[in-house]
Structure formats: structure tokens, C-alpha cells
Amino acid sequence: MKVPTMSDVPVFVLANLLVHDAAEYRIYEKGFFPILKRHGGEFVTYDDKPDTFEGSAPRPGRVIIFKFASEDQARQWYADPEYQALSAHRRAGAALEFLTMVRGMAPRA
């Protein structure tokens, strides 16, 4: 029986941003999904009007969630030179509050 390790733990990437130039951001969106898939990423959802039950709300704008099977995949996606070049369009078209990786729970043996 394989002992679960942290490399077996899925990770989720959360982003919060406010689009101020839709045309520039659209260039980013069009190129984003092929790069995400190439690194084993999966788009989960987005919400332009999330509700906060308690605490400080994210910046008004879009909250995005996507998933990778491992931390290594997420880090490879972010470090990908093609993604970094493409992200210039995100930076030009949206104000980013955060881009955060959250680790899932380790599998139980």
C-alpha cells in the first residue's frame, strides 16, 4: 500500500482581481486555458459578486478558483515562461489583489 505524501495533495489557486481594461484582459483569458491544461490544471469556477459571511471581503471584482493535482504542477504552471509572458496582459488589464495557492488535505492512509 502506498503511503500518501504531500505530492499527492491537490492544490487550489485563488485569485481576486478587478478588470479595468476588458480587451486587454480578454487576451489573457484566451491564452490562459491552454496553458492551464498543459500543466494539468482544471478551472473550477469564478464569481464576479462573491458573498462574504464574515471578515474582510475580497476586493470588489472577480474571484477565480482553479485546481492542480499537485503543488509541483501549480508551481510549474506559474513559472512557465509562456504563462509569464501572457500574464503581462492580465497585469495591464486588471488590478490583482492576490494569487494564492491553498494546499488540500493529505490523503488518509
GROMACS elastic network, one bead per residue, 0.5 to 0.9 nm:
[ bonds ]
;  ai    aj funct       b0    kb
    1   109     6  0.87058   500
    2     5     6  0.89979   500
    2   109     6  0.82983   500
    3   107     6  0.89847   500
    3   108     6  0.87703   500
    3   109     6  0.64956   500
    4     7     6  0.81180   500
    4     8     6  0.63448   500
    4     9     6  0.83665   500
    4   106     6  0.70169   500
    4   107     6  0.58810   500
    4   108     6  0.70340   500
    4   109     6  0.65306   500
    5     8     6  0.54164   500
    5     9     6  0.71914   500
    5   106     6  0.69521   500
    5   107     6  0.77731   500
    6     9     6  0.51716   500
    6    10     6  0.85916   500
    6    70     6  0.80246   500
    6    71     6  0.82655   500
    6   103     6  0.88563   500
    6   105     6  0.86163   500
    6   106     6  0.61742   500
    6   107     6  0.85187   500
    7    10     6  0.79807   500
    7    69     6  0.84023   500
    7    70     6  0.56158   500
    7    71     6  0.66835   500
    7    72     6  0.74208   500
    7   106     6  0.88846   500
    8    69     6  0.71555   500
    8    70     6  0.61536   500
    8    71     6  0.87005   500
    8   106     6  0.72323   500
    8   107     6  0.74669   500
    9    69     6  0.66333   500
    9    70     6  0.56362   500
    9    71     6  0.74807   500
    9   103     6  0.68916   500
    9   104     6  0.56595   500
    9   105     6  0.64003   500
    9   106     6  0.53777   500
    9   107     6  0.69258   500
   10    67     6  0.70345   500
   10    68     6  0.56927   500
   10    71     6  0.69587   500
   10   102     6  0.88840   500
   10   103     6  0.64287   500
   10   104     6  0.53093   500
   10   105     6  0.78278   500
   10   106     6  0.83883   500
   11    66     6  0.85676   500
   11    67     6  0.57364   500
   11    68     6  0.53721   500
   11    69     6  0.63702   500
   11    70     6  0.58203   500
   11    71     6  0.59171   500
   11    73     6  0.89923   500
   11    74     6  0.74416   500
   11   101     6  0.65750   500
   11   102     6  0.55980   500
   11   104     6  0.53347   500
   11   105     6  0.88759   500
   12    65     6  0.66694   500
   12    66     6  0.56503   500
   12    68     6  0.63775   500
   12    69     6  0.87921   500
   12    71     6  0.88848   500
   12    74     6  0.84742   500
   12   100     6  0.81924   500
   12   101     6  0.56912   500
   12   102     6  0.51431   500
   12   103     6  0.63849   500
   12   104     6  0.72323   500
   13    64     6  0.79447   500
   13    65     6  0.56687   500
   13    66     6  0.53150   500
   13    67     6  0.60717   500
   13    68     6  0.80402   500
   13    74     6  0.79651   500
   13    99     6  0.68300   500
   13   100     6  0.54942   500
   13   102     6  0.61817   500
   13   103     6  0.87518   500
   14    63     6  0.70449   500
   14    64     6  0.56323   500
   14    66     6  0.68250   500
   14    67     6  0.89121   500
   14    98     6  0.75864   500
   14    99     6  0.56691   500
   14   100     6  0.51558   500
   14   101     6  0.63949   500
   14   102     6  0.75865   500
   15    62     6  0.78230   500
   15    63     6  0.55388   500
   15    64     6  0.50363   500
   15    65     6  0.66319   500
   15    66     6  0.88462   500
   15    96     6  0.75882   500
   15    97     6  0.74831   500
   15    98     6  0.54691   500
   15   100     6  0.63993   500
   15   101     6  0.89738   500
   16    58     6  0.67699   500
   16    59     6  0.68432   500
   16    60     6  0.83601   500
   16    61     6  0.69737   500
   16    62     6  0.55701   500
   16    64     6  0.64526   500
   16    95     6  0.86451   500
   16    96     6  0.61128   500
   16    97     6  0.53841   500
   16    98     6  0.54825   500
   16    99     6  0.68262   500
   17    58     6  0.88446   500
   17    59     6  0.71471   500
   17    60     6  0.78011   500
   17    61     6  0.56802   500
   17    62     6  0.53313   500
   17    63     6  0.66773   500
   17    64     6  0.84572   500
   17    94     6  0.61778   500
   17    95     6  0.54496   500
   17    97     6  0.55753   500
   17    98     6  0.72863   500
   17    99     6  0.88018   500
   18    59     6  0.74916   500
   18    60     6  0.67089   500
   18    62     6  0.60783   500
   18    63     6  0.89641   500
   18    93     6  0.85891   500
   18    94     6  0.52834   500
   18    95     6  0.51933   500
   18    96     6  0.66241   500
   18    97     6  0.80331   500
   19    22     6  0.62647   500
   19    25     6  0.69417   500
   19    61     6  0.70936   500
   19    62     6  0.78489   500
   19    90     6  0.85194   500
   19    93     6  0.58840   500
   19    95     6  0.64694   500
   19    96     6  0.86466   500
   20    24     6  0.88539   500
   20    25     6  0.82925   500
   20    92     6  0.86280   500
   20    93     6  0.56702   500
   20    94     6  0.53665   500
   20    95     6  0.73571   500
   21    24     6  0.55357   500
   21    25     6  0.62121   500
   21    26     6  0.86217   500
   21    92     6  0.74660   500
   21    94     6  0.65858   500
   22    25     6  0.50602   500
   22    26     6  0.59248   500
   22    27     6  0.87750   500
   22    93     6  0.64072   500
   22    94     6  0.82193   500
   23    26     6  0.51035   500
   23    27     6  0.66734   500
   23    93     6  0.74498   500
   24    27     6  0.54197   500
   24    28     6  0.69094   500
   24    89     6  0.56129   500
   24    90     6  0.70648   500
   24    91     6  0.89284   500
   24    92     6  0.65834   500
   24    94     6  0.83862   500
   25    28     6  0.50807   500
   25    29     6  0.63143   500
   25    30     6  0.88025   500
   25    89     6  0.59128   500
   25    90     6  0.52876   500
   25    91     6  0.82293   500
   25    92     6  0.74440   500
   25    94     6  0.66383   500
   26    30     6  0.61599   500
   26    31     6  0.87048   500
   26    89     6  0.83204   500
   26    90     6  0.84787   500
   26    93     6  0.83210   500
   27    30     6  0.53519   500
   27    31     6  0.65489   500
   27    32     6  0.86162   500
   27    86     6  0.81574   500
   27    89     6  0.65191   500
   27    90     6  0.81438   500
   28    31     6  0.53955   500
   28    32     6  0.58747   500
   28    86     6  0.59793   500
   28    87     6  0.65085   500
   28    88     6  0.80651   500
   28    89     6  0.53526   500
   28    90     6  0.56205   500
   28    93     6  0.85201   500
   29    32     6  0.50460   500
   29    33     6  0.70301   500
   29    89     6  0.89811   500
   29    90     6  0.82263   500
   30    33     6  0.67324   500
   30    34     6  0.82160   500
   31    34     6  0.62123   500
   31    35     6  0.69037   500
   31    83     6  0.83147   500
   31    86     6  0.69468   500
   32    35     6  0.55128   500
   32    36     6  0.61434   500
   32    37     6  0.87855   500
   32    83     6  0.73625   500
   32    86     6  0.75774   500
   32    87     6  0.85158   500
   33    37     6  0.61220   500
   33    38     6  0.85295   500
   33    41     6  0.86845   500
   33    42     6  0.87636   500
   33    43     6  0.80597   500
   34    37     6  0.52107   500
   34    38     6  0.61356   500
   34    39     6  0.88437   500
   35    38     6  0.50549   500
   35    39     6  0.65430   500
   35    40     6  0.88889   500
   35    41     6  0.84297   500
   35    77     6  0.73365   500
   35    80     6  0.85066   500
   35    82     6  0.77999   500
   35    83     6  0.67033   500
   36    39     6  0.54273   500
   36    40     6  0.65336   500
   36    42     6  0.69938   500
   36    43     6  0.80555   500
   36    66     6  0.89873   500
   36    68     6  0.89599   500
   36    77     6  0.67281   500
   36    83     6  0.86756   500
   37    41     6  0.50692   500
   37    42     6  0.66481   500
   37    43     6  0.87586   500
   38    41     6  0.73200   500
   38    77     6  0.82902   500
   39    68     6  0.79924   500
   39    73     6  0.58987   500
   39    74     6  0.74700   500
   39    76     6  0.71249   500
   39    77     6  0.56758   500
   40    67     6  0.85747   500
   40    68     6  0.61521   500
   40    69     6  0.70965   500
   40    73     6  0.68145   500
   40    74     6  0.85272   500
   40    77     6  0.86861   500
   41    66     6  0.69362   500
   41    67     6  0.55375   500
   41    69     6  0.73620   500
   41    73     6  0.76428   500
   41    74     6  0.75322   500
   41    77     6  0.82054   500
   42    66     6  0.55896   500
   42    67     6  0.50804   500
   42    68     6  0.63459   500
   42    69     6  0.88249   500
   43    46     6  0.86775   500
   43    64     6  0.85119   500
   43    65     6  0.67012   500
   43    67     6  0.63962   500
   44    64     6  0.78742   500
   44    65     6  0.54416   500
   44    67     6  0.67269   500
   45    63     6  0.84505   500
   45    64     6  0.59848   500
   45    65     6  0.54182   500
   45    66     6  0.68965   500
   46    50     6  0.89164   500
   46    62     6  0.67229   500
   46    63     6  0.54980   500
   46    65     6  0.61425   500
   46    66     6  0.87511   500
   47    50     6  0.57461   500
   47    61     6  0.82333   500
   47    62     6  0.55926   500
   47    63     6  0.53671   500
   47    64     6  0.66199   500
   48    60     6  0.79566   500
   48    61     6  0.54233   500
   48    63     6  0.64191   500
   48    64     6  0.87249   500
   49    60     6  0.73889   500
   49    61     6  0.67465   500
   49    62     6  0.69231   500
   49    63     6  0.80540   500
   50    57     6  0.85861   500
   50    58     6  0.82857   500
   50    60     6  0.85043   500
   50    61     6  0.84895   500
   50    62     6  0.78874   500
   50    63     6  0.71276   500
   51    57     6  0.78650   500
   52    55     6  0.72078   500
   52    56     6  0.75719   500
   52    57     6  0.55746   500
   52    58     6  0.80401   500
   53    57     6  0.85301   500
   54    57     6  0.78500   500
   56    59     6  0.89943   500
   57    60     6  0.80000   500
   58    61     6  0.80902   500
   58    62     6  0.89013   500
   58    63     6  0.79162   500
   58    97     6  0.79012   500
   59    62     6  0.82410   500
   59    63     6  0.88365   500
   59    97     6  0.67533   500
   60    63     6  0.88280   500
   67    70     6  0.86675   500
   67    74     6  0.81099   500
   68    71     6  0.71128   500
   68    72     6  0.86819   500
   68    73     6  0.62183   500
   68    74     6  0.59056   500
   69    72     6  0.85324   500
   69    73     6  0.69251   500
   69    74     6  0.81912   500
   70    73     6  0.53578   500
   70    74     6  0.66102   500
   70    75     6  0.88508   500
   70   103     6  0.85396   500
   71    74     6  0.51019   500
   71    75     6  0.61736   500
   71    76     6  0.85557   500
   71   101     6  0.83384   500
   71   103     6  0.74823   500
   72    75     6  0.51533   500
   72    76     6  0.60688   500
   72    77     6  0.85514   500
   73    76     6  0.50851   500
   73    77     6  0.61175   500
   73    78     6  0.86886   500
   74    77     6  0.51133   500
   74    78     6  0.62967   500
   74    79     6  0.86447   500
   74   101     6  0.80257   500
   75    78     6  0.51665   500
   75    79     6  0.60768   500
   75    80     6  0.84708   500
   76    79     6  0.51107   500
   76    80     6  0.59081   500
   77    80     6  0.52393   500
   77    81     6  0.88866   500
   77    83     6  0.70742   500
   78    81     6  0.83423   500
   78    83     6  0.66168   500
   78    84     6  0.70747   500
   79    82     6  0.86204   500
   79    83     6  0.72823   500
   79    84     6  0.68221   500
   80    83     6  0.52064   500
   80    84     6  0.62406   500
   80    85     6  0.86936   500
   81    84     6  0.50044   500
   81    85     6  0.61238   500
   81    86     6  0.85266   500
   82    85     6  0.51736   500
   82    86     6  0.61643   500
   82    87     6  0.85941   500
   83    87     6  0.59765   500
   83    88     6  0.89094   500
   84    87     6  0.50709   500
   84    88     6  0.69546   500
   85    88     6  0.57308   500
   85    89     6  0.80871   500
   86    89     6  0.58257   500
   86    90     6  0.73708   500
   87    91     6  0.61895   500
   87    92     6  0.84944   500
   88    91     6  0.50316   500
   88    92     6  0.61108   500
   88    93     6  0.85329   500
   89    93     6  0.59386   500
   89    94     6  0.83064   500
   90    93     6  0.50702   500
   90    94     6  0.55948   500
   90    95     6  0.81055   500
   90    96     6  0.83558   500
   91    94     6  0.55670   500
   91    95     6  0.66220   500
   91    96     6  0.73324   500
   92    95     6  0.80173   500
   96    99     6  0.74626   500
  103   106     6  0.86111   500
  104   107     6  0.88968   500
  105   108     6  0.87069   500
